[in-house]
């Protein structure tokens, strides 16, 4: 796993996935200034070195570029203890420093300097490519040397998007983005083609085409059990049956509950067993006790022969939007990784309800809203104003990027690009790493070259009405039509529940024993590798590293 160094050599996370959140009442569209065009990174199936795919934000490291799938993270995770094709898929790829021409020798003082339970790691510098237009040369990358034993919940490459994110800071300093804002729509991940759609991670703005309804903005509330700070209150959860009836999972208990948006979490959400999951079982007349150890780690599995819930779920946010989860996102076939081939295999004989029932040792944990929640919701986080914003998502292939400045203004006037040049690799610290853009000019030493990603200058907005009209026209011309979403919970499953499936061995990392979820006490035990060995021997011993960049 990868880390990008910030002021303190803590975790560095490589897949930025959060949208900057802006207050509806104070955020306005401005046309008197221009801002850099936001950086859009697709979230989809990334082809890995083993020939298989993993879903995440596709970024690349090194030269030749090594494509890796990243997700945002706020806590340090560690590398896999061995190198297998299954592990490569599980982690979203594997970075090979020895196969990169631009990788520099390890830096000094690679270990964390504070008392947090982070792993030891080895720091390198290499090229970090965000998309075809923007890359950062000489960026510090930390390769963890030990296992933190949370691989089921956070197995993949991680991109740091927290308040000290060096990725966001470098991009803003280099004038590639207007503010330290990020936003995310995870996309649709159902079992069939009609229920699948790529998502998007935007740095420096958000994708207006993929939001629906009114935004809801709150202050960040960073705390140990909610490191993202995106804490909100859920008033109600309503089950919608195919026959048109509905029932509340929350009203019988008399009150709502708090939940933290955690984009890297592998399920829809964690939910307290008593009273909420008990109410789900009562309403749906089911009893669910099995759990998966596959991609949607430790979420619930229906027993063989039991009838899964075929309806939809609405999550009502207090004073905010109601987020409706389609059946294709709520229940899907169980998915594993074949350890022999590294391919993701679906088990259509077992239905996976992507809720994690909090009970026993986790009964008092704070609820988490995971990445599948962001298939139906769009989130933006603004590190400048310390706020986050949430909308109901509009699943569409269309794209309409809007810049956000440090004051929270929405801006669609983008600055013109510069002449082409290439910035050489730098050995400066992360905070001073050079940024390269195919359409930018090299700046003085120690500065980040100012670039504009995908420069498309927008006409000045004369009036609000003209802006909205032009904005819609542009989306209709450059984007594609919104895909038709088949009504969920009504039609029968297109696949019979009788297919054979692969069962991973007990040694597969995707079959590891369950552990206490984050939100309780951190796991203090670390198994560190010997530090006084040669670089090549250490890289071989580490196996496929999973990295975190720049938190």
N, C-alpha and C positions, 0 to 999 in steps of 0.2 A: 504494500500500500504506500501511497505517496504522500509526502507533506511538502508544502511550500513554506519556507521560513518567513516569519514576520519579525517584529522587533525582538521578541523573545523566541528562541528556537523551539516553539511548541509545535502542535500538529499543523501540517500543511495539507490543505485539501484541494483536490484537483477538479471536481466536477461541480461547477457553480450552478445551483438550481433554483434559487429563490428570487421572486420578483419583488422589487421595491414597493413598499406599501405607502400609499399616499392618502391623506385625509380628504374626503370628498368635499368637505366644506371649505378647505383652504387651498386645495390643489386646483389650479386653473390652467387653461390653455393660453400660452403666451406666444406671440409672433414677433416681438421686437428684437429678439436675439436668436442666434443660431447655436445649435449644440451638435456634438459629434453624433453620427448615426449609431444607434444602439447595436450592440454585438449580439447576433442571433446564433444560437448553437442548437442544432436539432437533437431531440431526444428520440432515439429509435434503436433498431437492431444494428449494433456495431460489429463488423467482421473482425475477428481476432486472429492471432497468430496460429491457432490450432485449426483454423478453417470454420469454426463455429461462430455463433453470434451471442451477444449479451446486450440487454437493453440498458441504455444510459445516455448521457451526454457525450457525444463522440469528440474527443480531443486527442491530440497526438503529442508525443514527446520524442526528442532526439532527431538525428539525421543519419540514415533515412528515417522518415517519420514512423513511429510505432503507434498505431491506433489503439486507443483504450476507451473503455466505457466508464464514465464517472457519475457519481451521485454526490450531492452536498453532504457534508458532515460537520459536526461540531465537537466530536470527541475523537481521540487518537485510536486507531485500530492497527493491527499488526499483520505481518506477512504470513503466508501459508508455510508450514514446516516442510513441505515436500513439493516436488515439481511433477504434476500430472496434467493430462489434458483436461480432466474434469475440473481440477483446481483452477486452470486458466479461465474457463468459462465462469466458474463460481465467483472469481474476483474481477471479472470484466477485462481480462487480458493479463499479460505479464510484461513488465518493462525489463529490458535487458541492457544495462549500462554498457556492457562490453561490446554490444552490437551498434552502439551509437558513435558516430565520428565526432560529434560535438560534445560528448560527455567529458567533463574535466575531472581531475583528481579529487578525492574527498577533501572537504573542508575540515578545519579544526573545530573542536568543541561541538560535536554533533548531538550531544545529549540534552534533554530538557534541563533548565536551570531552576525551575520552581519545584514545589513539593507535590504537584499533581501526579497521579498514577499513570503517567504516560510511558511508552516503551522507550528503550534506547534505540537509536537509529543512526544510519550513516548518511551523511549529506553529500550530494553531488550538485553540480550545475549542468544544465542542459537546455536545449531549445524547447519551449512550451508553446504549442500551436493551438490557438483557439478556433480558428476557421481559416479559410483560404486567404483572408485579407490581413489577419492579425496573428503575430507570434511574438513571444518574449524570449530574447536571447539571454543566456547566462543566468537562468532563473534557478534558485536554490531548490533542490528536491531532496527530501528525506526518505531514506529507505529503512523502515523498521527492521529491527533485528530480533524481535521476540513476539510471542503470541499473547494477545490480551483476552483470548477465550470468549469473544463475543461474535465470532465469525458468522453465526446464523442470522444475527440481527443486522450486522453491518459488515458484509463480506467484501464489498466492492471498493474500487478506487474511490478516493474521497477528495472533493474540492472544498476548501475552506471558504466560507462566505460570511464569517462572523465579523464582529466589529474591528478586528485586527487583520482582516484578510489582506494579504500582500498582493493577491491577484487584482482585487478591486482597487487597492491603493495605487498599484503600478499603472493600471489602465487610466485611472483618473488623472494621475500626475502627468502621464503622457498625452493627455487630452484625447484619449480614445473614447472615453465615456464622460458624460457631464457630471455624474455623481455616483457614489458608491451604492447603487441600487441594483437589485436583481429581481427577476420574476420568473415564474415557472408554471407550465402546464405539462403534466406528465404524459398525456396522451391516453388513448384507449388501448387496453391490453386484454380484451376478451379472447375467447377460444377460437373464434372464426374470423375470416377476413372482414366481414361486414362490421365486426365489433373491434377493429383495430385501427389505430391512427397514431402517427408520430406526434410527439409533443415538442416543446420548445423551452429552452432556457435563454433568457434575455439579460444581458448585462448593460446597465445604463438606461433602462427603460422597461417597457412592457409591450405586449402584442395586443392591440385594441381589438383585432378581429376575433380573438379567442376569449373575450369576456362578454358576459351577459348581465343585464340588469344594473342595479345600483351598487357601487363599491361600499365596503364597510371597513373603516380604518380604526385601529387601536394602537396605543403605545406598546412598545416592547416591554415585556416583564421577564427579564432573564433571571433564572434561578436554577439551582442544581438539577432539579427534575424536569426543567424545560430550558435547556441551553440555547435553543433557538430564540426564545423570548416571545414566540407567537402563541400566547396563551389566550384562550377565549372560553366563553360559557355556552354550553349546549342546552337549550331550553327543552327540546323534545326530539325524539327519534320515532318516526312513524313508518310502519310497514304498510305497503300498498300491495294488495292481492290482485291477481289477474282478473278476478270477477268484479273489480271496482270497489271493494270494501277496503277499509283501512283500520289500523289499530295502533295506539301509542305504546311504546316500550317504556316511557318515562313517566307519563301522567299518573299511573297507579301509585308510584312511589312518592309523588307529591312535589318533587323538585328536580332541577337540572343538575349539571355537573361541569367541572372545568376539564379542558382538554388542551393539549399542546400539539401544534402542527410540527411534525418531524419528518421532513421530506425523504430521508433515507430509510425510514422504517419500512419493512417489506410487506405489510398488510394494509388493509383499509383503516383499521383502528384497533386499539386495545380498549376493552369494555369490562367494567366490573361485573363479576359473575352475579353477585347479589347486590341490587335487585334487577339489574338491567338484562343480563344474559338469561337469567331465570325467566324473565318476562318474555324474552324472545322465544324460548323453548315452549313456554305455555301457550303463547299466541299461535305458533306454527305447529303445535302438537308434535314436537320432536324432542329427542334427547341426544345431545352431541357431546361425546367425551374424548374422541380421538383427535390427534393433532398431526399436522404434516411437518416433516423435516426437510421439505424441498424449498423452492424459491420463495413462497409465501410463508416463511419459517414460523413454525409454532402456532399458526392459525388453525382453525377448527376443520375437522374432516367428518363428513357424514359416514355412518356405517354402511357396509355393503348392503344393498337392497333397500335402504331407507330413502324416502322421497325428499329431495332438497326443496328449500323455499324457492319459488319461481317468480316472486314479485320484486318490487323495488323498495328502496329505503330512502326516506328523507331525513336529513340531519339539519335541524333548525337552530341557527346561531342566534343567541340573544341580541336583539336590536340589529341583527344583520340578515344576510340572505339565507334562504333555505336551499341546501345543497342536495339534489336528488341523485342517488346512486342507481344506475340501471342494473337490471338483473345480471347482465353479462360481466359487470365489474364486481358484483357482490358474491356470486357463486360461479366457479369455473372448475374445469378438471384439475386434479392435483398435478403439479409439474415438478419433475426431478431433473438432475443432471446425470447422464450416463457417464460413469467414471472411466469407461474404456474408450469412448469416442469423444467425450466432452459435449455431446449434443443434449439439448433440452428435450425431454420426453414427457408427453402428456399422458396421464392415466385417466382415461375416460370412464373407468369403472368406479372411481371414487370422486365425489364432489367436494370441493374445497370452499368452505365459507370463510372469507378472508377477514374474519373478526378473531381477535385473540381475547379469550375470556380470562380476566384477571382474578385469580383465586389463590388460596393457600398462601405461600410466601409473598405473592404479588398482590394480595387482596387490597392493600392500601396504596398501591402505586397510582400516580397520576395517569389519567387516560392520555393516549397518544393518537394523533391522526396522521397516518402514514402516506406513502407516495401514491397509493391507489385512491386516496381521498382527492389527490390533485389530478385525477382523471376526470373529476366532476366539478372541481373548484380550481380557480386560478389565484395564485398568491403573489404578492409583490412585497419586498422588504426594503425599506429605506434606512440605511445605516447613518445617513446624514441627519435625518429628523428623528431617528429611533422610533419608527412607526412601521406597521405592516398593514397591508390592505388585502382584502379577500373579495372575490366576485364568484358568482356561479360561472362555470366555464361554458364556452360555446365551442363544442368540438368541430373544427373546420380545418381544411387545408389552407385556407386563405391566410394571408399575413399582412398586418398593417402596424408597423412599429411606431411607437411614440417615445420620444426622449423625455427624461425627467431630470430636472436640474436640482441643485443642492437645496433649493427652497421648496421643492415639491411641485413646481409648475410643470405641466404637461406641454411639451414643445414639439412641433412638427416642422420647424424650419431648421434644416441641417446645413452645417458648414461645408464649403467646397473643399474638395480633396487637394492634395499637393502633388508635386512631381514625384516620379518613382525613384527609389533608391533602396539599397540593402544595407542594413545595419549589422556590422560584424558581431560575433559572439563576444559577450562581456564577462569578466570575472568579478564584477562588482557585486556587493551584497544584494539580496533579493529586493530590498526597498529601492535600489538604484539600478535594477536590471534594465537593459535596453529593450525597447519594444520595436518590432519590425512590422511594417505594413507595406504591402505591394504598392500602395499609393501614398507613401509618406516620405518625408525628407529627414535625413539624419540630423539630430541635434548635437549640441556640444557634449563632451565626455561627462558622464555621471548623470545625465538627464535621460528621460524616456522620450523617444522620438514621437512627436505628435502625429497621430494618424486618424483617419476617418474610415470606418468600416463600411464597405459597400456604399460609398457616397452617392446619395440620391438627393439632390437639393429640392426642397419643397417650396412652392410659391408662397409668398407672404399671405397671411390670412387677413382678408379685408373685413369680413364679418363672421360671426359665429355660424351663421347659416351657410355661408359659402364654404367655410372650412368643412363642415360636416358633409356637405354635398360632394365636395371634391374628394374628401377622405373615403367616402363610400364608393365613388366612381373608381378611384385608384385601386381599392381592394378588389372590385369586380373585374378590373382589367388584368391585374397582375396575379391575383390569386385564383384558386379553383373553387368550384361550387362546394357548399357544405355537404358532406356525405350524408346520405339518408341513414338514420339510426333506426334499426328495426325495433318495434315495440317489444320491450323485454317482459318476460314473465307470462306471456300469452302463448307463444308458439312452443311446440315441443322442442327439446334439444335436438339439433341436427345429427347428433351421433348417438347410436345406441350404447347403453352402459354395459357393454360386454367385451370391450377390446382388451387384448392382453397388454401388459405393460412391464417396464423394466423396474426392478426393485434394487436400489443401490445397496452395496454391502455396508455393514455397520461401521467400516472404517472411513467411508466417504465423509468429507467435511460437511456435506449437506445433510448427513444423518447423525451429526454429533448430538450428544446428550443435551437436553434443554438446560438453560441456565436462568438465573434470576434476571428479569428484564432490567434495562437501564431505568433509573428512577429510584432504585434502592441503593444499597451500599455498593460502591465500585469494587471490582474484583482486584485485590492488591497483588496477587501472585503473578510474577513474570518469569519466564524462562529465558535467560539471556544467553546469547551465543558468545563464544570466546572472542575478545576484541583484538588480541595480539596475533592475528593470523594475516596472511597475505590478502590483498584485495580480491584476487581471482578466487582464492579458496573461500573467502567470506561470501562472495556473491554466489558461489556454487552451493554453499551450505544453506543460504537463505531461501533457495527455491524461488518461485515466482513472486516477486515483491508486489504488494498492493500499496499504492502510494496515496498520500494526502497532501494537497497543495494549499498553501497560503491561508490559513484561518487567522 
